[in-house]
Every structure is written in structure tokens, then in C-alpha cells.
Amino acid sequence: MLQAKRRKIAVVRTLSGADASGKGGRLRRAANLLLDQVTTSYIVLDEVTRTPKGRPVTLIPHAHYRERFLGYPRSAQVPGRLLRIAPTLPKGVTPALADFFLTKTPGLTLRVVGKPMSGAFIGLKGMAARDPERVSLLLETISDGSTVQEVTAAELVLLPKVAEIEDMQVLYLALSLDRPVLAPATDLTRRLADKVGAGWITLYDGALTAEVIDSAVASLRATPPSGSPQLDGPDLEGTAKMYAKVFREAAAAGRR
């Protein structure tokens, strides 16, 4: 950070909800405060993320992935399959999914896909060993093609939290592939649920309990969402152009 100041290097930060809320522990908060001192401008993905006052801020809505995955083979939907997928599965993934075993909806199964962080692997293996007929795992980094197959096989995608950019990526990935999502109620997810249309995002307060899962599946089956989610954000190419513009302006400001 000292080098950024001395050499007048522009710093552009994309803020997620966790960065802006101050959550994530003392080390993360301290690191963010230091970064704020050298940040030239900020990028936010939504209208609700707060940024430090007095710095340029650009809203770049999260891109959808529809064009990105055109032509990829899709799976037939597996009735009752709940999917928890992420590029990196966090340490708390096992406790967040623990109530799955208490669900009462017949035929529900849980599929967990992604590379687990240190500390998550043993817990996930324990879940699968507890009921191998209902819980299956793919604990590795997978290709885009396999990702499309996994998401489209699901009846419902589970998101125990929507705080990091990775969580947003999973949310938009599922919606881009026409799969409904169960997500915690936040200012961000409420706004998005209103935009995409009824039934595509089911919101809940508090923990991801068995009752929440059973209720979401029952509601989804009683009134399935129609058509496709209304994703009015830019595609990946459009988003890349918006980011490039911010970087050029920040670099010019740094030189001045």
C-alpha cells in the first residue's frame, strides 16, 4: 500500500456486501481501512452497498451468464435435488446444511459441489457418510461444462449466504440457467427477487432450517416460476467494457 502511494498507482476496489458492512473479523476490517486510504475509486454491484464518502463510485450491475453458456449441454432436472455449489466451499458449509437431514419432503437429496476450504472437507465427508443415498459430493474444481450440468440437474439451488462476490456469481449463474434459488433475505436479494420475477428467488430470514427448505420446495412445486428470470444486467462483454472504462479513468486520475 505504501508503494501504491509513493508510485501513484491507482487502486480500484470492487466492494461486496461483506466489505461494506464491516463484517468478517478484525483483521479484515483493519485491512479494509488501510485499503481505503489508497483506493482511487470504487465499484459496487448493486444500489445498496455502501462506500466511503468522497471517492468516485461506479455502479456496474453483476453480469448474467446466458450468452456465456449458450450451446453447453444441459442435464435433465432431477426431482428433489437440492444443490449447494460454489467455486470455493467455505468452512461453515457443513453447519449451514446440517438441517437437511431434518427435512420432511419425500425424495429430497443434497448435492454439494466445489473445492472445500481447509476445515470443510471432513465435515462434508461426514455428511455424506451419514446418509450416502441422500447426500452426494463432488469436492473439486470443475469445468464450465460440468458446472452447467450440475446446476441444470437441480430442482433448487441453495445459497446459505449472499455476502461475497462468489455468492453473487452462484446466484446469477443459477438464474442464468433458469434454476430457482433459495437465499437469505437482504436488501440486495429483496431487490433482485422483485426484478427477476415471482418464484425465481425464495427468501428466508434467519438460518437455513429444515422448515425453510420444506416450505420452499412446496411453494416451488405448487406455483412453479414461468418463462425465464428477467435479468436486465449486462452480459459479460458489456460488463468488461464498463470495468475497462473505470480502470482507464482511475489510471488517469493517478497520473494527475
LUMVO-208664 format. One record per residue (C-alpha): residue in three letters; x, y, z. Coordinates in steps of 0.25 Angstrom, whole numbers, plus 2048, in hexadecimal, padded with zeros to 3 digits. Layout:
ALAXYZ
...
***
This chain:
MET800800800
LEU80C809803
GLN8118067F5
ALA80480A7EF
LYS8048177F5
ARG81381A7F2
ARG8128167E4
LYS80481C7E2
ILE7FE80E7DE
ALA7EF80F7DC
VAL7E78057E4
VAL7D98017E0
ARG7D17F97EA
THR7C47F17E7
LEU7BD7F07F5
SER7B47E57F9
GLY7A97E6804
ALA7B37E080E
ASP7BE7EA80B
ALA7B47F580C
SER7AD7F0819
GLY7B97EF821
LYS7B77E1824
GLY7C27D6823
GLY7CA7D882F
ARG7D47E2834
LEU7DF7DE82A
ARG7D67E081E
ARG7D17ED824
ALA7DF7F2826
ALA7E37EE818
ASN7D77F5812
LEU7DA80281A
LEU7E9802814
LEU7E47FF806
ASP7DA80B807
GLN7E6814809
VAL7EC8117FC
THR7DF80E7F4
THR7DD8177E7
SER7CF8137E4
TYR7C58087E8
ILE7BC7FF7E0
VAL7AF7F97E6
LEU7A67EF7E0
ASP7997F47E6
GLU7928007EB
VAL7937FC7FA
THR7A27FA7FC
ARG7A8806804
THR7B580C801
PRO7BE816808
LYS7BA825805
GLY7C182E7FC
ARG7C68237F2
PRO7C18207E4
VAL7B88157E3
THR7B380D7D7
LEU7A78047D7
ILE7A97F87CE
PRO79E7EE7CF
HIS7A27E07D0
ALA7A37D97C2
HIS79A7CE7BF
TYR79F7C17B8
ARG7957BE7AE
GLU79D7C07A1
ARG7A97BB7A9
PHE7A37AD7A9
LEU79C7AC79C
GLY79E79F796
TYR7A27977A2
PRO79B78A7A4
ARG79178B7B0
SER78C7807B9
ALA77E77B7BB
GLN7797817C8
VAL77A7777D4
PRO76D7787DC
GLY77077B7EB
ARG77F77E7E8
LEU78478A7F1
LEU79178F7EC
ARG79C7977F4
ILE7A679B7EA
ALA7B27A57EB
PRO7C07A77E5
THR7C57A67F4
LEU7BC7A07FF
PRO7BE7A880C
LYS7C27A2819
GLY7B37A481E
VAL7AD79C813
THR7AA78F81B
PRO7A3796827
ALA79B79F81D
LEU796792816
ALA794789823
ASP78578B823
PHE783784816
PHE78277781E
LEU77677C825
THR76E77F819
LYS761778817
THR75F779808
PRO76076B802
GLY76A7697F8
LEU7737757FB
THR7827737F8
LEU78E77C7FA
ARG79977E7F0
VAL7A67867F5
VAL7B078B7EA
GLY7BC7937EB
LYS7CA7937F1
PRO7C9794800
MET7D279D809
SER7DA797813
GLY7D179281E
ALA7C5790816
PHE7CA78380F
ILE7C877A81C
GLY7BA77F81F
LEU7B577D811
LYS7BA76F811
GLY7B376C81E
MET7A6771818
ALA7A776880C
ALA7AB75C815
ARG79F75F81E
ASP79575C812
PRO79C759805
GLU78F7577FE
ARG78B765800
VAL79876D800
SER7A276D7F5
LEU7AF7757F4
LEU7B877A7E9
LEU7C37817F0
GLU7CC7867E5
THR7CD7927DC
ILE7C478F7D0
SER7C37937C1
ASP7B979D7BC
GLY7B27917B4
SER7B17897C1
THR7AC7967C9
VAL7A17977BF
GLN79D7887C0
GLU79D7897CF
VAL7957967D0
THR78A7917C6
ALA7897847CD
ALA78478B7DA
GLU77678E7DD
LEU77A7997E7
VAL78879F7E9
LEU78B7A37F8
LEU7927AF7FC
PRO7947B080B
LYS79A7BE80A
VAL79C7C97FF
ALA7A77D1804
GLU7B37CF7FB
ILE7B57D17ED
GLU7B67C27EB
ASP7A87C17F1
MET7A37CA7E7
GLN7A97C27DC
VAL7A27B67E0
LEU7957BE7E1
TYR7967C37D3
LEU79B7B67CE
ALA78E7AF7D3
LEU7857B97CD
SER78C7BA7C0
LEU78A7AB7BF
ASP77B7AC7C3
ARG77C7A57D0
PRO7757AB7DD
VAL77D7AF7E9
LEU77B7AF7F8
ALA7827BB7FE
PRO7827C380B
ALA77A7D080B
THR7837DC80A
ASP7817EA803
LEU7897E47F7
THR7817D77F6
ARG7737DE7F8
ARG7767E87ED
LEU77B7DD7E4
ALA76F7D47E7
ASP7667DF7E3
LYS76D7E17D6
VAL76F7D37D1
GLY7607CF7D3
ALA7587C67DC
GLY75D7B97E1
TRP76B7BA7DC
ILE7717BE7E9
THR76B7B97F6
LEU76F7C2802
TYR7707BE811
ASP7747C481E
GLY77E7BE828
ALA7857B1826
LEU7827A781B
THR77979D822
ALA77279181E
GLU76579881F
VAL76A7A3815
ILE76F79880B
ASP76279080C
SER75A79D80A
ALA7627A27FF
VAL7617957F7
ALA7527947FA
SER7507A27F5
LEU7587A07E9
ARG7507937E5
ALA74379A7E8
THR7467A67DF
PRO7527A47D6
PRO7587B07D0
SER7557B37C2
GLY75E7B67B6
SER76C7BB7BA
PRO7717C57C4
GLN7717D37C0
LEU7807D67C0
ASP7817E47BB
GLY7907E67BF
PRO79B7E67B4
ASP7A17D97AF
LEU7B07D67B1
GLU7B57DE7A5
GLY7AD7EB7AA
THR7B27E97B8
ALA7C07E87B3
LYS7BF7F57AB
MET7BA7FC7B8
TYR7C57F77C0
ALA7CF7FC7B6
LYS7CA80A7B6
VAL7CB80B7C5
PHE7D98067C5
ARG7DD8107BA
GLU7D781B7C2
ALA7DE8177CF
ALA7EB8167C8
ALA7EA8247C2
ALA7E68297D0
GLY7F28227D6
ARG7FB8297CC
ARG7F68377CF
***
